Structure formats: C-alpha cells, structure tokens
C-alpha cells in the first residue's frame, strides 16, 4: 500500500495534493543528450562499416569469406 500512496503523490499539478511534476527543461535536455548520443553512435557505425572489405565479384558466401580471411591473416 505504501507504493500506491507514493505513486499517488505524483500528480499532474491540477490537484492541491501531491507534487507538481512536468517535463520542463530537464526533459528537454535529456532528449537533446539522447539525440547527440545517437548521432555519435551512428557516425561511428558508418565509419566501421566503411572499413569492411569484401569481394564484390565473388559469387558465393564462401568465396567472399575466403578473401576476408586471407586479408586478416596478412596474406
């Protein structure tokens, strides 16, 4: 019952009881921070994907993997 009472304290501000909670500037800055993190992750992912080297002329997956394996072995 304590949990129900605690959740009941957080109201939308239209009532006299409880705390008034709104997204406000804190919510805005959290969203901005999340967007910045996503942009950084996206750019990093693009950079890593560009480094992948595979044989476009190969007809099977085995041939493509063979070239990638030779490149990582130093040959």
Order of alpha helices (4+ residues) and beta strands (2+ residues): alpha-beta-beta-alpha-alpha
